[in-house]
Amino acid sequence: MPLISENSIQRVQDSCDIVDVVESYGVKLKRSGSSFLAVCPFHNEKTPSFNVNPQLQIFKCFGCGVGGGVIKFVELMERCEFPEAVEKLASKAGITLDYEGGNSEFNSERTRVKKDRKQALFWACRQAFEYFRAALADATEGRVARDYLLSRGFKEETISAWGLGWAPDIWDGLLKGYLNKVVQLSGEHKVDQAREIGLEAGIFRKNEDTGRVYDAFRGRVVFPIFDLQQQPIGFGARVLVEKPESGGKYLNTSETPLFMKRSLLFGLNFAAKEIGLTKTAYVVEGYTDTIMCHQYGIRNVVATLGTSLTVEHIRLLKRYIHSDGKVVALFDNDNAGKKATRRAIELFMEEDVNLWVLSSLEVKDAGEFLPKFGAEKFRGFLTGARESFAFVVEEELGKTDYSRDAGGKAAAIERVMELVNRCPNAIRRNIMRSKVAEVAGIDVELLPVPAERKGKYGDTSGYRLAGGGGRRGSGKPRNAEVGSAPLIINARKQARAKAEKRLLQYMLAEKDWCLRICDEYPPDEWYEETEHRCAVVIRDAWFAAADNEVRVEHLIEQVSDERVKSLLLEFVDFDNIASGIASVYNEDNLNAAELNDLLLHIRVDEMKERRTEINAEYARAELSGNVELADKLLLEKLELEKQIRGLAGGGAGE
């Protein structure tokens, strides 16, 4: 897959002012000296601690500790990876990206065409949004629609905040205004092209028999659907008076390059921060349910766009709730709702995301429930959610008396285990297996495992012996001798990452320390990719420094790697930037004794890592009957243990 070129990344960073980008996400900045302050968008706080420095083009929150440059900010706001953040910024800035690998000229031209087309679609959706909103605000034209919304319990401020609109019941109201604006801006010769863009954006439709183009939405209350940068990308609409030609009560924008229902969630632009803070997302069925929840202060609520929950939805939500959060889905309690519940549980299990389920409300939906009973009772209802695995176990094994029906009990266990075995997380899967065995009253060894994971020695899936993302780590199969190795190695990796970050401070502080670290623990051997790159930047800076001085704020200005910039930012003293001084954090606490200890522990840690690898290799050699290899590995292990004990006497114990 082609990579974005470093030159393109640099152009994006140079072209996107961090103040403008931060404000485009609804963060209200207030000037404070040479910087700007705001309430942090990444955690709850009352006193602003989110600092944006326009000179260095960086941000830092002193409350939660996050920081970085403009690309890092978009990564955090959009919950996306680095390349996607660069592409989003490039699209907004009108920059055509170059890619390394493949035909770069072709890739650049393809990117430019795609970008231009996408911007035209955004423009078309914006024109429709303004038209619908103006129609609702019109005292005469929008009166019926506004009365309907108010009668449903929506407040004026809610209608305004969510940009609700009205599509008048005429065939070409939007079309005429849209084409008139095109003529004013670009001339008559652009009309046909603009009409095609409108069709592609889903705001118009075309009669294939007559060729007539007309408004897609007519006689409907309109619910705009935004991306995370508050740009309208599609619309949902509810008809007020159903007619044979209406096409149903609800209507969504058809699929477009901007609007893909399988991967969009209504209200996420409003709910993203709260979902991230609470690590909980509530998924409801409709637009009105979502908006009403937000109006009543329950702001971590989203809705699907007329589809069942999909894998794309789950992966999108996982960006915000992470591995320790949960999604709570509100399903109807009828047969269709039960089927939807089971299918959702399967999908969430396959994606290793925690799903909780709720039964139906006392009234039809949240949009009716909240105005009638209020937020307190609704929140109480939400506390009744059950974890989906516990729900399945209760439904299959807890509600039926199988004392005289061994076949029925076996079938129920099979159904539960069919679900459990979908989980890719070996630790979570084994916990669930134990619970099923406990409830069913049978030995855990009798429970089925996935067919593709069955082997000569049982379940061997989901196990990584070493690394898990580090530069030197590699996946190895599980063996009987090292049952707790994943937890040990994860703790070891975390300790190594902490040590490497501390070593960076020593490298920044003095050239001699930097040279010693690079000699005893070369950057290419570091575990963490970002720390490795940062160490290379600092090392090269010392070699290039004419005055034997390396200042961290200068490195931040010069480096193009956004991840390295974010890491360097952790070592900046923001209080001294205004006076032209920037120092390494905790510099007064740096000392040769601690540096010796850090390097010694890393040396011992590498030996322990190799010892763990030997344990795994030794077990496999014994199982395969390779006596010669087993003896060789045993001798290597004994020598390693001797060296570890020797170094332990110097302060690096087991």
C-alpha positions in Angstrom: 0.0 0.0 0.0 1.5 3.4 -1.0 2.7 5.6 1.8 2.2 9.3 2.0 5.5 11.0 1.2 7.3 13.0 3.8 7.2 16.1 1.6 3.4 15.8 1.5 3.2 15.4 5.3 5.3 18.5 5.7 3.2 20.5 3.3 0.1 19.6 5.3 1.7 20.6 8.5 2.9 23.9 7.0 -0.5 24.7 5.5 -2.8 23.9 8.4 -2.7 26.4 11.2 -3.3 24.5 14.4 -5.5 27.3 15.9 -7.9 27.2 12.9 -8.0 23.4 13.0 -8.7 23.2 16.7 -11.5 25.8 16.4 -13.0 23.9 13.4 -13.9 21.1 15.8 -15.9 23.4 18.0 -13.2 24.1 20.6 -13.5 27.7 21.8 -10.0 29.2 22.2 -9.3 32.3 24.2 -6.0 34.1 23.9 -3.7 34.0 26.9 -0.4 35.8 26.2 1.3 34.3 23.2 -0.9 31.1 23.4 -4.5 30.1 23.5 -6.5 28.4 26.3 -9.6 26.3 26.2 -11.5 23.6 28.0 -9.9 20.3 26.9 -12.0 18.4 24.4 -10.5 15.1 25.6 -11.5 15.1 29.3 -14.0 16.8 31.6 -12.7 19.9 33.3 -14.1 23.2 34.5 -10.9 25.3 34.5 -9.3 25.5 31.0 -5.9 23.6 30.9 -5.8 23.0 27.1 -3.0 25.1 25.7 -2.4 25.8 22.0 0.8 27.5 21.0 0.6 29.0 17.5 4.4 29.7 17.3 5.4 26.1 17.7 2.1 24.8 16.2 1.5 22.4 19.1 -1.1 21.8 21.7 -0.8 20.4 25.3 -3.4 19.7 28.0 -2.0 20.0 31.5 -5.0 18.2 32.9 -4.9 14.9 31.0 -1.4 15.2 29.5 -2.2 14.8 25.8 -0.3 16.9 23.3 1.2 17.1 19.9 0.9 18.9 16.6 -2.0 19.5 14.2 -2.0 15.9 12.8 -2.0 14.4 16.3 -5.0 16.7 17.2 -7.0 15.3 14.3 -6.0 11.7 15.2 -7.4 12.2 18.7 -10.6 14.1 17.6 -11.4 11.7 14.8 -10.1 8.5 16.6 -8.3 7.7 13.4 -4.8 6.6 12.4 -2.0 8.9 11.2 -2.5 8.5 7.4 -6.2 9.1 7.7 -5.6 12.3 9.7 -3.1 13.5 7.1 -5.6 12.9 4.3 -8.4 14.7 6.2 -6.3 17.7 6.7 -5.0 17.6 3.1 -8.6 17.5 1.8 -9.6 20.5 3.9 -6.5 22.5 2.9 -6.8 21.6 -0.8 -3.5 19.8 -0.9 -2.8 16.9 -3.3 -0.8 14.2 -1.6 2.1 12.4 -3.1 2.5 8.7 -2.3 5.7 6.6 -2.2 5.5 3.3 -4.0 3.7 2.5 -7.2 3.2 5.1 -9.9 3.5 8.3 -7.8 2.4 10.5 -10.7 -0.7 8.4 -11.2 -1.4 8.3 -7.5 -1.1 12.1 -7.2 -3.5 12.7 -10.1 -6.0 10.2 -8.8 -5.8 11.8 -5.4 -6.3 15.3 -6.9 -9.4 14.2 -8.9 -10.8 12.4 -5.9 -10.2 15.4 -3.7 -11.8 17.8 -6.1 -14.9 15.6 -6.5 -15.2 15.2 -2.8 -15.1 18.9 -2.2 -17.8 19.5 -4.8 -20.0 16.9 -2.9 -19.4 18.7 0.4 -20.4 22.0 -1.3 -23.6 20.5 -2.7 -24.6 19.1 0.7 -23.9 22.4 2.3 -26.3 24.2 -0.2 -29.0 21.7 0.6 -28.5 22.1 4.4 -28.8 25.9 4.2 -31.9 25.6 2.0 -33.7 23.2 4.4 -32.7 25.2 7.5 -33.9 28.5 5.9 -37.2 26.8 4.9 -37.8 25.7 8.5 -37.1 29.2 9.8 -39.5 30.8 7.3 -42.5 32.0 9.3 -45.0 30.8 6.7 -43.3 28.0 4.8 -41.9 26.2 7.9 -44.7 26.8 10.3 -46.3 23.3 10.0 -42.9 21.5 10.4 -41.9 23.7 13.3 -45.2 23.1 15.1 -44.6 19.3 14.5 -41.2 19.4 16.1 -42.3 21.5 19.1 -45.3 19.1 19.6 -42.8 16.2 19.8 -41.0 17.9 22.6 -38.1 19.5 20.8 -36.9 22.8 22.2 -36.0 25.8 20.0 -32.3 25.6 21.0 -32.3 21.9 20.1 -33.8 22.5 16.7 -31.1 25.1 16.1 -28.1 23.2 17.5 -28.9 20.1 15.4 -29.6 22.1 12.3 -33.0 20.6 11.7 -34.8 21.7 8.5 -37.8 21.5 6.3 -38.0 20.4 2.7 -41.0 22.2 1.1 -43.5 20.0 -0.7 -42.4 21.2 -4.2 -40.5 19.4 -6.9 -37.6 21.8 -7.6 -37.3 24.3 -4.9 -33.8 23.2 -3.9 -32.8 22.6 -7.5 -33.6 26.1 -8.7 -31.8 27.8 -5.9 -28.8 25.5 -6.2 -28.4 26.0 -10.0 -28.9 29.8 -9.6 -26.0 29.9 -7.2 -23.8 27.9 -9.5 -24.5 30.3 -12.3 -23.6 33.3 -10.1 -20.4 31.7 -8.9 -19.1 29.9 -12.0 -21.3 30.7 -15.0 -23.8 28.8 -17.2 -21.3 26.4 -18.5 -21.0 24.7 -15.1 -24.7 23.9 -14.7 -24.7 20.4 -16.2 -21.7 19.4 -14.1 -23.2 20.9 -10.9 -26.4 19.0 -11.6 -24.5 15.7 -11.8 -22.7 16.6 -8.5 -26.0 17.2 -6.9 -27.3 13.8 -8.1 -24.1 12.1 -6.8 -24.5 13.8 -3.5 -28.0 12.5 -3.2 -29.8 15.8 -2.9 -31.5 15.3 -6.3 -33.0 12.4 -8.1 -33.5 11.7 -11.8 -36.4 10.1 -13.7 -34.7 7.7 -16.0 -37.6 7.7 -18.5 -37.9 11.5 -18.9 -34.5 12.6 -17.8 -36.1 15.1 -15.4 -34.1 16.0 -12.3 -36.0 16.9 -9.1 -35.5 17.4 -5.3 -34.9 14.1 -3.4 -36.7 15.4 -0.3 -40.1 17.0 -0.4 -42.7 17.7 2.3 -40.4 16.3 5.0 -38.8 17.4 8.2 -35.1 17.1 7.6 -32.4 15.7 10.0 -28.9 16.6 8.7 -26.2 14.1 9.2 -22.7 15.6 9.9 -19.2 14.3 9.9 -17.0 15.0 12.9 -16.0 18.4 11.5 -19.6 19.5 11.5 -19.9 19.2 7.7 -23.3 18.0 6.4 -22.8 14.8 4.3 -26.3 13.5 4.1 -29.9 13.8 5.3 -32.6 11.8 6.9 -36.2 13.0 6.5 -39.6 12.2 7.9 -42.8 12.9 6.0 -45.5 14.8 7.8 -48.4 13.7 5.5 -48.0 10.2 4.0 -49.0 9.9 0.3 -48.8 7.1 -2.1 -45.9 8.9 -3.9 -44.1 9.7 -0.6 -42.0 6.6 -0.6 -42.4 5.7 3.1 -42.4 7.6 6.4 -38.6 7.9 6.6 -36.2 8.5 3.8 -32.4 8.7 3.8 -29.8 10.1 1.4 -28.9 7.3 -1.0 -25.3 5.9 -0.8 -22.7 8.4 -1.9 -18.9 8.8 -1.5 -19.6 10.9 1.6 -22.6 9.0 2.9 -22.3 5.3 3.6 -24.9 4.0 6.1 -23.0 0.9 7.1 -20.2 3.0 8.6 -22.0 6.1 9.8 -23.8 6.8 13.1 -26.2 9.6 13.5 -25.2 12.1 16.2 -21.6 10.9 16.6 -20.4 14.5 16.0 -22.3 15.5 19.1 -21.7 12.4 21.1 -18.0 11.6 20.4 -16.5 13.5 23.3 -19.0 12.1 25.9 -18.5 8.6 24.6 -14.8 8.9 24.9 -15.0 10.3 28.4 -17.5 7.7 29.7 -16.2 4.8 27.5 -19.9 4.0 27.0 -22.0 4.4 23.9 -25.8 4.0 23.7 -27.2 3.0 20.4 -30.8 3.7 19.6 -32.9 3.3 16.5 -34.0 6.7 15.3 -33.1 10.4 14.8 -35.7 11.7 17.3 -34.6 9.2 20.0 -31.0 10.4 19.7 -31.8 14.1 19.7 -34.2 13.7 22.6 -31.6 11.9 24.7 -29.1 14.7 24.1 -31.7 17.3 24.9 -32.3 15.6 28.3 -28.6 15.5 29.1 -27.8 12.0 28.0 -25.1 12.9 25.4 -23.4 9.6 24.7 -26.2 8.4 22.4 -26.0 7.6 18.7 -28.3 5.9 16.2 -27.8 3.7 13.1 -29.2 5.1 9.8 -32.0 2.7 9.1 -29.7 -0.4 9.2 -28.8 -3.0 11.7 -25.6 -2.7 13.6 -22.7 -3.6 11.3 -19.0 -4.5 11.8 -18.1 -1.0 10.5 -20.3 0.6 13.2 -18.7 -1.6 15.9 -15.2 -0.7 14.8 -16.1 3.0 14.7 -17.4 2.8 18.2 -14.4 0.9 19.4 -12.2 3.9 18.5 -14.0 5.8 21.3 -14.7 3.2 24.0 -11.4 1.3 23.6 -11.0 -2.2 25.0 -12.4 -1.5 28.5 -15.5 0.4 27.4 -18.9 -0.9 26.4 -21.7 -0.4 23.9 -25.3 -0.5 25.1 -27.9 -1.3 22.4 -31.6 -0.7 22.9 -33.6 -3.4 21.1 -37.3 -4.1 20.9 -38.5 -7.2 22.7 -40.4 -8.6 19.8 -39.2 -11.5 17.6 -37.4 -9.1 15.2 -35.7 -7.4 18.2 -34.6 -10.8 19.6 -33.1 -11.7 16.2 -31.3 -8.4 16.0 -30.0 -8.9 19.6 -28.5 -12.3 18.8 -26.9 -11.1 15.6 -25.5 -8.0 17.3 -24.1 -10.2 20.1 -22.3 -12.4 17.5 -20.8 -9.4 15.7 -19.6 -7.7 18.9 -18.2 -11.0 20.1 -16.2 -11.5 16.9 -14.8 -7.9 17.2 -14.0 -8.5 20.9 -16.1 -5.4 22.0 -18.2 -5.4 25.1 -21.9 -5.3 24.3 -24.7 -4.8 26.8 -28.4 -5.2 25.9 -31.6 -3.6 27.1 -35.2 -4.7 26.6 -37.9 -2.5 25.3 -39.2 0.7 27.0 -42.5 1.2 28.7 -43.5 3.3 25.7 -42.4 2.9 22.0 -39.0 4.7 22.1 -36.8 7.2 23.9 -38.3 10.0 21.9 -41.6 9.3 23.5 -40.3 8.1 26.9 -38.2 11.1 27.9 -40.9 13.9 27.5 -43.4 11.7 29.3 -41.3 10.3 32.2 -38.1 12.5 32.3 -34.4 11.9 32.3 -34.1 10.4 35.8 -36.4 7.5 35.1 -34.8 6.9 31.7 -31.3 6.8 33.3 -32.7 4.3 35.8 -33.9 2.2 32.9 -30.5 2.3 31.4 -29.0 0.8 34.5 -30.9 -2.4 33.8 -28.6 -3.3 30.8 -27.1 -6.7 31.0 -23.7 -7.8 29.6 -24.4 -9.8 26.5 -22.6 -12.9 27.4 -24.3 -13.1 30.8 -27.6 -12.4 28.9 -27.0 -15.4 26.6 -26.0 -17.7 29.4 -29.1 -16.8 31.3 -31.4 -17.2 28.3 -30.0 -20.5 27.2 -28.9 -22.2 30.5 -30.5 -20.3 33.4 -34.2 -20.2 32.5 -34.8 -23.9 31.5 -34.9 -27.0 33.6 -32.7 -29.5 31.8 -32.8 -32.1 34.6 -34.7 -34.6 32.4 -33.5 -33.5 29.0 -29.8 -34.2 28.5 -30.1 -33.6 24.8 -31.7 -30.2 25.3 -28.9 -29.2 27.7 -26.2 -30.3 25.3 -27.8 -28.4 22.5 -28.0 -25.3 24.7 -24.4 -25.6 25.7 -23.4 -25.9 22.0 -25.4 -22.8 21.2 -23.6 -20.8 23.9 -20.2 -22.1 23.0 -20.8 -21.4 19.3 -21.0 -17.7 20.4 -18.1 -17.9 22.9 -15.8 -19.4 20.3 -16.3 -16.5 18.0 -14.2 -14.3 20.4 -10.7 -13.8 19.1 -9.4 -12.9 22.6 -8.0 -16.1 24.2 -8.1 -14.7 27.7 -11.6 -13.5 27.5 -12.7 -16.7 25.7 -11.2 -18.9 28.5 -13.0 -16.8 31.2 -16.3 -17.3 29.4 -15.6 -21.0 29.0 -15.1 -21.3 32.7 -18.4 -19.5 33.4 -20.3 -21.8 31.0 -18.8 -24.9 32.7 -19.8 -23.5 36.1 -23.4 -22.7 35.2 -23.8 -25.9 33.2 -22.2 -28.1 35.8 -19.7 -29.9 33.5 -15.9 -30.0 33.2 -14.5 -27.2 31.2 -12.4 -29.6 29.2 -15.6 -31.0 27.7 -16.6 -27.7 26.1 -16.1 -27.4 22.4 -13.4 -25.1 21.0 -13.4 -23.6 17.4 -12.6 -26.2 14.8 -9.8 -24.1 13.3 -8.1 -23.8 16.7 -8.2 -27.5 17.6 -4.8 -29.2 17.3 -2.8 -32.0 18.8 -2.4 -30.1 22.0 -5.7 -28.4 22.2 -6.6 -24.7 21.9 -3.5 -22.8 20.8 -5.0 -19.6 19.5 -4.8 -16.0 20.5 -1.4 -16.4 22.2 1.5 -14.1 21.5 4.7 -15.0 23.4 6.7 -11.8 22.7 6.4 -8.3 21.6 2.9 -7.4 20.7 3.8 -4.4 18.5 7.4 -3.8 19.7 10.2 -3.4 17.3 11.9 -6.6 18.4 8.8 -8.6 19.4 7.5 -11.5 17.3 4.4 -13.8 17.7 5.1 -17.3 18.8 2.7 -20.1 19.6 1.6 -21.1 23.1 3.2 -23.9 24.9 2.5 -25.7 28.2 5.5 -24.3 30.1 4.8 -20.6 29.9 1.1 -20.3 30.7 1.4 -16.8 32.2 3.9 -15.4 29.7 1.6 -12.9 28.0 1.0 -11.0 31.2 4.7 -11.1 32.1 5.7 -9.8 28.7 3.1 -7.1 28.6 4.4 -5.8 32.0 7.9 -6.1 30.7 7.1 -4.2 27.5 5.4 -1.4 29.6 8.5 -1.1 31.8 10.8 -1.0 28.7 8.7 1.8 27.2 8.9 3.8 30.4 12.7 3.3 30.5 13.1 4.3 26.9 11.1 7.5 27.5 13.4 8.3 30.5 16.5 7.6 28.4 15.3 10.3 25.9 15.5 12.9 28.6 19.1 11.9 29.3 19.8 12.1 25.5 18.4 15.6 25.4 20.2 16.8 28.5 23.9 16.1 27.6 25.8 15.0 24.5 28.0 12.6 26.5 25.0 10.9 27.9 23.5 10.7 24.4 26.6 9.1 22.9 26.9 6.6 25.8 23.2 5.5 25.4 23.6 5.1 21.6 26.7 3.0 22.2 25.2 0.7 24.9 21.6 0.6 23.7 21.5 1.7 20.0 18.2 3.3 18.9 17.7 0.5 16.3 17.3 -1.9 19.1 14.6 0.0 21.0 11.2 -1.5 21.5 8.9 1.4 20.9 8.8 2.7 17.3 8.2 6.4 18.2 10.8 6.4 21.0 13.2 4.8 18.5 12.6 7.6 15.9 12.9 10.2 18.6 16.2 8.8 19.8 17.5 9.0 16.2 16.4 12.6 15.9 18.1 13.6 19.1 21.3 11.7 18.2 21.5 13.3 14.8 20.8 16.7 16.3 23.8 16.4 18.7 26.1 15.4 15.8 24.9 18.4 13.8 25.0 21.0 16.7 27.7 23.5 16.0 27.5 25.0 19.5 27.1 21.7 21.4 23.5 22.7 22.3 20.3 20.9 21.5 17.1 22.7 22.5 13.9 20.6 22.5 11.7 23.4 21.2 14.0 23.8 18.1 13.6 20.0 17.5 9.9 20.3 17.6 9.9 23.1 15.0 12.2 21.1 12.7 10.9 17.5 12.9 8.3 16.4 10.4 7.3 13.2 12.1 4.1 14.0 14.0 4.5 11.2 16.5 8.0 12.3 17.4 6.9 15.8 17.7 4.2 14.7 20.2 6.7 12.8 22.2 9.2 15.7 22.3 6.4 17.9 23.5 6.3 15.9 26.7 9.7 17.3 27.6 8.9 21.0 27.0 8.4 23.4 29.9 5.5 25.5 28.6 5.9 28.0 31.4 9.2 29.1 30.0 8.4 29.1 26.3 7.2 32.7 26.4 10.5 33.9 27.8 12.4 32.1 25.2 13.6 29.2 27.5 12.7 25.6 27.1 14.1 22.9 29.2 13.9 19.2 29.7 11.4 18.1 32.3 13.0 16.8 35.5 16.4 17.8 34.3 17.5 18.6 37.9 16.8 14.9 38.7 19.0 13.5 36.0 22.1 11.8 37.4 24.7 9.2 36.3 23.7 6.7 38.9 20.1 6.5 37.5 21.4 6.2 33.9 23.7 3.3 34.9 20.7 1.6 36.5 18.5 2.2 33.5 21.0 0.6 31.1 21.7 -2.3 33.4 18.0 -3.1 33.8 17.6 -3.0 30.0 20.5 -5.4 29.5 19.0 -7.8 32.1 15.6 -7.5 30.6 16.9 -8.5 27.2 18.4 -11.6 28.7 15.1 -12.4 30.5 13.3 -12.0 27.2 15.7 -14.4 25.5 15.2 -16.9 28.4 11.4 -16.8 27.9 11.9 -17.5 24.2 14.2 -20.4 25.1 11.5 -21.9 27.3 9.0 -21.9 24.4 11.6 -23.3 22.0 12.6 -26.0 24.5 9.0 -27.1 25.1 8.5 -27.5 21.3 11.8 -29.3 20.9 10.8 -31.8 23.6 7.3 -32.3 22.1 8.8 -33.0 18.6 11.5 -35.3 20.0 14.4 -33.1 19.0 16.8 -34.1 21.8 19.9 -32.4 20.3 18.1 -29.0 20.0 16.6 -29.4 23.5 20.0 -30.0 25.1 21.5 -27.0 23.2 18.7 -24.7 24.4 19.1 -25.9 28.0 22.8 -25.1 28.0 22.0 -21.6 26.6 19.4 -21.1 29.3 21.7 -22.1 32.1 24.4 -19.6 30.8 21.8 -16.8 30.6 20.7 -17.5 34.2 24.3 -17.3 35.3 24.7 -13.9 33.6 21.5 -12.6 35.0 22.5 -13.6 38.6 25.8 -11.9 38.1 24.3 -8.6 36.9 21.7 -8.8 39.7 24.5 -8.3 42.1 24.9 -4.9 40.5 21.4 -3.8 41.2 19.3 -5.4 38.4 17.6 -8.2 40.3 15.1 -10.8 39.1 
